[in-house]
């Protein structure tokens, strides 16, 4: 057995009765029931064992100790008089002959009860994460993560992929998020960047002649937190295949990931099987109002723009109007008002509604504006007495996205439209190559600047100078969506330097810019690059889905808080002036 113990705290059974044993662990509870009689629960990584104090010496040994003190217990195993069928070790107990303190807890009061740590404030849990992780329920997510990563490694290796690590200190590159910069002491005024992803390195590996690559890669992005995304650092299954098509990548990932969801998922008995549905981006936006649709919701979006034009309702005039209809609606006006308020809070856009009464007439909301188009409206949405319709209007993309939020809210709030306990998977494909940036108002790459445009060079040449045609170009890009979460993203790569230069020229970056920003990749491609494709499923988000957690921080061993702070280690922290001087850095105070 392991050093310092004969058995762990989840190991002793009836067959061990009468044996002398030694267990170690944390003193979870002490329950005194008499002058020299008490029950002590000892907990280690594996489970718990009850220790029964029956002598004055043993009582004197445990009475001064605070909970969570680590102890060693030597004694004899015996059958419990009052068994606990809920515990694996519930048939036995240990009668100690020796108790030794291994690590004393000096605190009379803990920040929270270990087994109820999840009920504590998150800031308190993160501050004392080493205590939080002692909670078996919290620890189980980390164990799940370890087992899933091991299974992924085994599956990828079995498919002929080589695990290759790529650099952490690299060059800054425009990949969509802010870089974390690291000053270079020996090169004043210059900086390394922590990689947002190993994108360029894995493409260089393909150019170097490696056929199949993967790694469990750390990625660093200076972006804000949300429930399904942690700030700072995250991990992904980074993979790439040479001489591969989109279908090769999608099929490979289905063969690797679907068995992972079946084996480790909370809803593993209900996992979509491959080949998974492949939904073009434009179709996803039209039907679901999102490029990451939650297919557990059975509702779809309809376009009623033409039907309601000229109805007299101002927001509809000249706008795209999307509608979500649901039958057998029995909710009160208060419910509708809350729905509209929640939609506006989440999207910044107002929604409107109508109902169908028992006589088949439109009522409530904006029904008075739809009198003349009622028949076409009812027919388009297949409405019946008891139906409810919620609508969004505006520019096309805004109307689609708002309707997507409406779809999810209605689907998850009206009974019978949300089948939660499953893993509903699909691929979103054919993403636009370009889009108009929401902040810049200018043409930008939509998804990934390293993707191959469908149609190659000819597509770019035919569309050059024509904004409508440019926005109509699709790229060989794809996302894996699971239960409404983007779980993997990838593309067939643009391996042709001439096509790469043209693609960047269209967004205002010339050939010299490309050579300056991506020198290694551009030069490597001029030496004969193979066609290649890849993807990167997010490990943290995948574990979140497998465990059924709602916050990604629950599946990360030492997560940052929402402000990208590690409150346990007090990071980020100030550094000495000497360190700043060595790095040639001066801190400039912000102007008030």
N, C-alpha and C positions, 0 to 999 in steps of 0.2 A: 504494500500500500504506500501511499505518498508519505513523505517525510512528516514527522510529528503527529501522525494520527494513524489509527488502524482502519478506520471507516469514516466516510463522510456522513453528514447529518440527514441524508435521505436514504441510507443504505441498510440500516439495521432492521431485521425482520424476526419472525418467531424462531427461525432456525438458528438465530444467534443467542437465544436465551441461555443464560448460564456462562456465557463467554466474558472474559475480561477484555474491555475495549478502551480505546482512547479517541475522543472526538474533540474538535476545535471549532471555534466560531464566535459569533457575537451573542452576547446575552440579550435576547430579545425582550423577554418579560420575566418578572419574578412575582409569583403569587403566594403570599404567606397565608397559611391556613391554621397555624398553631405556633407554639413557642419555638419548637425546633422542627417545624414541618413546612415545606414549601415546594412549589412546582416551578422549575426554571426551564424556559424554552431556549435552546441554543440553535442558532441559525448560521449556516454557511452558504456558499454558492449553490449547493445542491438541494437544500431543503432544511427541515427542522427536526430536532429530537427533543423529547421531554426528559428532563433530569429531575429526580425526586430527592429532595433534601430531607433527611430523617435523623440527623445527629447534630449536636450542638457545634461540633467542630466545622462541619460543612456549612451550617447556618452562619457561623462567624466568618466563614470565607466569602460568602456571597452577599451578606447583608450590607456591607459598606460600599458595594459596587454600584455604579450607575449603569443604567441600561446602555447598550451598545459597547460596553467593555468587551474586549476579546479575551476569551478564556480557553483553557485546556481542561477537559474533564476526563479523568480515568475512573472506571468503575465496572460494575457487573450489569449485564442486560437481563431484565426480567419481564415477564408478561404483565401487561397492565390490567388492573382490576376493572377499570372503567375505560373501555376502548373507544377510540375516535376513528370511525370509518372514513372520515373526510381527509385524514392524513395518511400518507404512504407509510409512515412509521407509527401509526396510531395504535398498533397492537402491543408495542413494547415501550419500555422506559429504561433509563440508566440510573442505577443507584451508585453515587460517586464514592470513591475512596480517597480521591485527591482532586482538588481544584486549584489551578494555577492561573494567575493573571498574566496574559501575554501583552496586552496593550490596553491601558486604562483610559476610559472615557472620563474626563474631569468635569464634564458639564452635567449639572443636576437636571437642567431642562434642555431638551432637544429643540431645534428650530421647528420641527414638525414630527408627527408620529411616522415612523418609517413606513409601516404598511398602509398609511393613508396619505402619503406624501403627494399624491396626485390631486388631493383636495386643497393643497396649500397654494398660495400665490406663486405664479410662475417665477417672479423675480427671486423669491426666497428659495425655490427649488434650484434655480440656476446658480445662485450664490453658494449653495451647499450641495452641488450636484453629486459629490462623492457619497453623501447620505441618501439622496434621492435614488441613486442607482442601487442601493441596498434593498430597495423595495422590489420583491420578486416580480411584480407586475411591470415595473419599469425596466428591470433587467431583462425580462423576456423579449422585449423588442430588440435589444442589442444582441441577444443570442440569436434571434431570428435573422438579424442582419448578417451575422457571421456565417450562419448556415446557408443563407441565400447566396452570398458572395462566393462561398466555397463551391456551391452547386453550379453557379454561373461559370466559374473558372474551369470546372471539370467538363462542362458541356462545350465550352468554346475550344478547349484543348482537344476534346474528342473529335471536333469538326476540323482539326488541322490548323487552328489559329495559334500563333506564337504570342506569348505575353511579353511585350517589350515596353520598358519604361522610357518616357520622354522627359526632356528637361523641365525643371520648374522655373529657373531663372532664364528668361528669354527676352525677346524684343516686343515692344508695344505694337499692336496692330489694331486696325479699326474693325472689330468684330461685333459691334452692337451694344456693348455695355462699357462702363468705365473700368479701366485697368487699375490694379493695385501696383504702384510703382515702388521700386527698390533702388535707392541711390547706389551708384557704383563708386566706391571709395577711391579706386585707382584711376578713375576716369571722371574727373570733376565736371559737373554739369550734365552728366549722362546717367541714364536710368535703365535698369532692367525692368521688365514687367512680369508679374506672375501670370501664367497662361489662363485665359478665359476658357480655353479648351485646347487639346493637343492637335488642333485642326491641321496646321501646316506641317507639323512633324509627321503625322500619320500619312499625309499625302506624299511627303518626301520618302517615307519608308516604301510606299508603293513604287515610287520612281527608282528607289534603290534596288528593287528586285525582290523584295519580300512579298509573298503572295497573300498571306492572311495575317493580320495583326489585331491584337486587342490588349487593353489594360483596364484595370479599375482605376480610373484617372481622377486625381484631384483637380478641380477647376476653381478659379478665383474671379469673382466679379463684384465690383463695388456697386451694388444695387440694393434697393430697399427690400425689406422682408415682406412676406405675406404668408398665409396659412400653408401653401404648398411650395414655398421657396424660402430657403434660408439665406441670409445675407452673408457675403464674404466667401465662404468655401462650401463646395458641394462635390459629390462624386458621381461619375458616370461610367457605364460600360462603354468605353470608346472602342470602336471596331472599324476596320476597313478591309476591302477585298479588291485585289487587282483583277483586271479582265472580267469585271463583273457588271451585271445589269441591275436595274432597280429590282427586278423580280428575284434575282439572286439574294440580295440583301434582305428583302422582306421575307422570303421563304426561310432563310437562315435564322432570322430573329424569331419568327413564329415557332420554329422547331426548338429554339433554346428557351424562349420566355414562357410559352404556353404551359409546358410541363412545370416550370417554376411556380406559376400561379396555381396550378392544380395541386402541387405538393405542399406549398407553404401558405397559400392564401386562406384568409378567413372564410371566403366563399369558394373554396377550391373545388367543390363538387359541381359548381356551375361556372364554367369558363368557356367562352367562345372558342371554337376549334378552327384551325386553319384549313384552307386558305381564308383569311379574314376578309371582310368587306373592304373594298377600296372605293372611297367616296371622293370625287374630285372636289377641290376647294370651293369652287363656285356653287356646286350642288349643295355642299354642306352649309354654306352661308344662306342659301335660299330656303332649304328645308329645316335647318336647325338654328340658324342665326349665330353660328359659331364654327370656328375651325377646330374645335375640340368638343364635339357634341357628346352629351351624356345620353347614350342610347338606352339607358334604363328607363328613361321617360318615353312614353309611347306617343306623345303629341308631336305634330309637325306644324310648320308655319305656312300660311297661304298668302299670296299676293293679291290684294284687292284694289290696287291703285287705279286701274282703269274704271272699275265699277263705281268707285266713290268720287271720281273727279266731277266737279261741278255740283256737288251736293250742298254747298253753302257752308260747310264747316272749314274755317280758315286754315287750320294746320294741314288739311288734306290737299289744298290747292297747289298743284305743281309738284307734289311730293310723292315719294314712294311710300306706300302704306302696306304694312304687314299685319296679319291677323293670326291670332291663336284662338281656336274654338274648342270648347269642351262640353260634353253632353251631361245630362242629369245633374245640373248644378243646383245646389240647395243652400249655398252660403248666403249670409245676410249682407246688408249694405256696409256694415262695419268692416267685414272681411274684405270687401272690394276696395274700400278706401285705404286699408292697410296695404293691400297689394299695390295699388297705384303709388302710394307713398314710397314703398320699398323699391319699386322699379325706378322711381325718380332719383332716390338716394344713390342707387347703384350705378345708374347710367347717366344721370344728369338730364334725362329726357322725360317728358310727360307721356303718359299713356291714357287711352280712353276706352270706353266699353259700351256694350249693349247686352241685353238679355232677350230671350224669346219666351213670351208668356204661354199659358196653357192653350190659348187660342191661335198660337203661331204668329203673334204680332211682336214686332220689336218694341222693347220698352226700356226705360232707364237710360242713364248716360247720355249719349249723343243720338239716341234713336230718332229724335225729331228731324235730324238732318238726313236720315236714310230712308225716308218714306218713299221717295220716287224710285230709288234703286233697290228697294227691299227685296223684290223677287230674285233679281240677279245675285244680290248679296247672300240671300238664304241658300240659293242653289249652289253658288260657288263654294260655300263653307259646309254644305250639307247639314244645315241647321234644323233642329227639331224643337218642339216645346220643351223648355227646360234647359236649352243651350245657353252658354255664356261665351261672349267674344271679347277679347282684349286686344287693342290695336296700338301700333306705334307708327309714327309718320316722321318724315324728314328726308335728308339725303339718303341715298340707297344704303350705304354702309351703316350709317347711324340707325336707320330703321331696322335693318337686319339684326344688328347687335342688340338693340333694345328688345326686339321681338324674341331673340334668343334668351334673354333674361326672363322675359314674360313666360316663355315656354317652360323653362326650368322651374320657376316659382309656382306656376299653376300645376305643373305635373307633379311636383313634390308636396303640394298642399291640398290638392283635391284627391281624395282617396281613389285608388284603382288605376292610377296612371304612372306609378313609380314602383318598379320591381327592384328593390334596393339590393338584395342579397345575391349578387352575381358579379361577374367581371365581364362587362360588355365592351368588346374591343373592335376597333376598326382602324384602317389606314386612311389618312387624309392625303391625297395625292394632287399633282398638277397645281401647285401653288404658283401664283403670279411671280414672274421674275422681278418686276418692278412695282412700286406703289408711290403714291404721293405722300410724303412724310407729314404726319399730323402736326408736328411742331415747325418743321422747316417750310412746308408748303411746296417743296421741290421733289423731283424724281429721286427715289432712293431704291436700294435693293430691298426687296420685300422680306426675304427669309434668310438667305445665305449667299454672300457674294461669290463663293467658290463653286456654285452650282452650274451645271450645264443647261443652257437654254434649250428648250425643245425646238428642234429645227436648226440648231447650231448657228454658225455664222450667217447663213442665209436669212434666218429669222431676224437677226439683229439688223442686217443691211436693209431688208425690206421695210422695217419699221422705223428706221432712223429718221428723226425729224418729225415724226407723226406721233403725238402723245397718245392718241387713242390706240394706235397699233402697238406702241411700246407697252402700254398697260395690259394689252391682250396677250402678250407673250407669256407662256407658262414655262416653268423650269421643272427639271426632273428632281423635285423635292418631295419629301414625304414625312409625315408624322404618325407615330403610333399613339392612338388615343384610347385610354382605359377609364371608363366611368367618368368621363368629362375632364380628365387630366391628360395633358400632353406628357406622354411617358417616354417617348423617344423621338428624335429628330434626325433626319439625314438627307442625303442627296447623292445623285450621280454627279461626280466632280467635273469641273471644267479643267481638263488636262491639256488643252491646246492653248499655248501662249498668245496666239493671234486672236482667238475668240475671247480670251480673258481680257486682253487689252481693249478690244472693242466693247465688251460688256461694261468695263469701268469707264471708258470714254463717254458712254451714254449718260452716266451720272456725274460727269464733270471731272473725272480723274484721268489724266493723260498717261501715255506709255511710261514717261519718266516717273510719274507718281507710283505706278504699279511696280516698277523696278525698285523704287526707293522703299516702298512699304512692304513688299514681299520679295526681296532680292533672291533668297535661296530658292523659293518655290518657282519663281519665274525662270531663273537660270536652269534649275533642274529640268523643267519642262522642255527646255530647248535641246536637251540631250536625249529625247525620245521617251516620253512618258506613256505608260500603259493606261488605257481607260480604267477607271476605278470608281468605286462607290462605297459608301459606308453609312454609319449611323451612330447614335450615342444615347442609349436608354439611361435615364437618370436613376441611380441606385437609391438615393434618399427617397425620392417620390415613389418608386416602386415598392420599397419597404413600407412606406406609409399606407399604400393601397393594400398590400398583403396583410398588414396588421389590423387594418380597419381604423387607424387613427385619423383624426381630423387635422392635426397639426404635425408638420414635418419635424418639428423640434423633438417630438416624442420618440423618434427613431434614430436620432443622432446622439452619440455618446456624450460629447461636450459641446452643445450648441451655443451659439451667440443669441442674444436677445434681439428684439425687433429693431433696435438701434445699432445693430452690429457691434455690440459690446460683449466681451466675455467678463461677466461680473465676478466670476470665481477667480480668475487670474488677473483681474483688473487690467484688461487690455481693451482698446489701445491705452497706452500710458505715456507719460512724459519721459524723456530721456535726458541725459546730462548734456551740458554745454560742450563738454569734451567730445562726446559722440557726434554731436551736430557739426562741430568744427572739423572732425576727421572726415566727415561726409560732404563738407563744403556746403552746408545747408544753413540758412538763416530763417528763423520763424518771424514772419511779419504779422503784427497784431492787426486784427480786423478793425476797420474804421467804424465808429459808432454812428 
